[in-house]
Amino acid sequence: MLRLSIFLSRLVRNPPPRRVALVMLTALVLAVGLVVVERTIGWPEALRADKVPMRRLGS
């Protein structure tokens, strides 16, 4: 949380150009959208990332 507050205080003191701000806002909206979709309707089985057991060499 401390890192986020430091980052936000730097943004307030020295705002980025409009294009960079739009890219950051777009990334934030996409991330929040993915979380909302996952929480409301769930995640499709085809896109689920399951852990694969690691094979040992020589066993």
Secondary structure as GFF3:
##gff-version 3
##sequence-region A 1 59
A	DSSP	alpha_helix	2	13	.	.	.	ID=ss1
A	DSSP	alpha_helix	18	40	.	.	.	ID=ss2
A	DSSP	three_ten_helix	45	47	.	.	.	ID=ss3
###
